[in-house]
């Protein structure tokens, strides 16, 4: 992506001089009558035409007055050149009441509207303005929109009025919806002082001065290069109209604040095509800070599309200290080694809006080397590489763009690239919708990033960025990928209905994941693995087709104050050497386990509210050894905590209550430590230890449970020390099926079926 221009660029040709218009005198007046009007009068039956007789008999001969050179001047002295009697000097105040001459009265009052309109249809715009000053009736008829539409389309070709209310602003309107009665005339006035590029017409225009009398302010050229040269010489507003046609291999270097706009019927940009096969089609250089180019197709179409010498060539090249406006253009490049639009250098700050940058064989829009700019309401699609590429401290503002169906990534920020992306619709790109790499740091706000053929957002290789209030959904892979020491902020987004996970953090990824709504994804809402350590807080993670949060392969992170609920599998999974901290979360209403530690899953689970799961609130198995403290674990449709298959863990200061089965189950060679817990009001027993279960139960309060406060069975051997077991609805401690136990300093009282019960060779020490 080299944006430096070649040093041997061919200089722009000097434009041809403006043709000299011949002098006119009063004898040319007869030649000023339009040719079609002369033909009508001299045709068959002309001698019997009532309009011919009327004109001869009623209109006296008058001398012509010199015409004004602008529409404004014409409107203030319109009677001077329309054949009216010159004003007489006032003799008294009563002279104003003199009756009009019969001919004038007939023309002004009695001649039918249709006839007047027919006559007016032969006038050009300045004479029409003069006629409007004759009387109120003529003013109304001379402002007829049909008359002005015909004149307007003859000059500008537009089939809808092109409004130009201020510099750098053009837009077409529907006449019937416009608030003013005659938008054709209003637009004519706004566009009047301009040069026209209309191949083949310039010679005709300057060869017929009588036919186009009053249009001295209009200049015509055959080429765009000539028009650009004429800007420096002519006395007009720097406005250039490029009419319908294909303009090939012109050297268009813009160094002044000119305005260049396509002029054609129908869809204007489709009819005005400017292309180059050897060099950048448009080059904006220093001095073009207020230039405008709009309503045309701009193409770079080299003969050898892969040649290396095209590396610096583009459809549009915007260099240092330039801020042009590019509006309503279609931009295409078939070159495989250069972007369609290249904005590079300090002070490069264009406004590109309502453009279509599509079907290019490389990058669509490339912003680099500290360039900035505003890019709004563009259509960017089907480009071979990134739709937008921001690099090397480029920092654009990109709003409301539609970026889709790219053959690569939708937006790529790279190598310290930045930018503010707002309200863009980014979808159906082959790779990620938005990629951030190598210290890039964009801000992405209120965008929709969806239906990507891989992921939604991909942040890697120390990428950063802020992704705020976006909708990220229906991507084939994870909605957000974070990896390789990247550290983005993902805040207040909706991340949902992905074909895989919601947020996937792996390979030493970090990041702040907060206040997001993550739901309906096929895999885990958030997945953390391979030494990644994000901060995950204040999110809602729910209704997933898999688990809520999945931490595995030595994953870490701080997971706090989230609401995790209604997921198909576990609310939180911790496995394979992972050590997250889960703090102050609400984990509830899951269709399986609340928090599941297995295969050496570790970490800290503290101050959480875990309730209403179909299976246990917490499960610990296969070598897992978490610290579980100060949690509320309640309302489960199974047990509160299940420790099995050699599970470990420190379970301290928790409140475990109102579970359908035992508050704590310990079995199959598991050996946890339970200390200072309150285990009460269970719908089954308090603690159930069986199948070789062990454990240290110390200083717990176990009360008001429906079955035994502690049940020890089938070869189990726990240690119970300084516990209080009371107010149970069965025995305080029940030991059965060859189980043994060590009981030291426990208080066992007020249980319905006694303090301790031994069965089948069970013993206590």
Secondary structure, 3 states (H helix, E strand, C coil): CCCCCCCCCCCCCCCCCCCCCCCCCHHHHHHHCCHHHHHHHHCCCHHHCHHHHHHHHHCCCCCCCCCCCCHHHHHHCHHHHCCCCCCCCCCCHHHHHCCCCHHHHHHHHHCCHHHHHHHHCCCCHHHHHHHHCCCHHHHHHHCCHHHHHHHHHHHHCCCCCEEEEECCEEEECCHHHCCCCCHHHHHHHHHCCCEEECCCHHHHHHHCCCCCCCCCCCEEECCHHHHHHHHHHCCCCCEEEEECEEEECCCEEECCCCEEEEECCCCHHHHEEEEECCCCCEEECCCCCCCEEECCEEEECCCCCCCHHHCCCCCEEECCCCCCEEECCEEEECCCCCCCEEEECCCCCCEEECCEEECCCCCCEEEECCCCCEEECCEEECCCCCCEEEECCCCCEEECCEEECCCCCCEEEECCCCCEEECCEEECCCCCCEEEECCCCCEEECCEEECCCCCCEEEECCCCCEEECCEEECCCCCCEEEECCCCCEEECCEEECCCCCCEEEECCCCCEEECCEEECCCCCCEEEECCCCCEEECCEEECCCCCCEEEECCCCCEEECCEEECCCCCCEEEECCCCCEEECCEEECCCCCCEEEECCCCCEEECCEEECCCCCCEEEECCCCCEEECCEEECCCCCCEEEECCCCCEEECCEEECCCCCCEEEECCCCCEEECCEEECCCCCCEEEECCCCCEEECCEEECCCCCCEEEECCCEEEEECCEEECCCCCCEEEECCCEEEEECCEEECCCCCCEEECCCCEEC
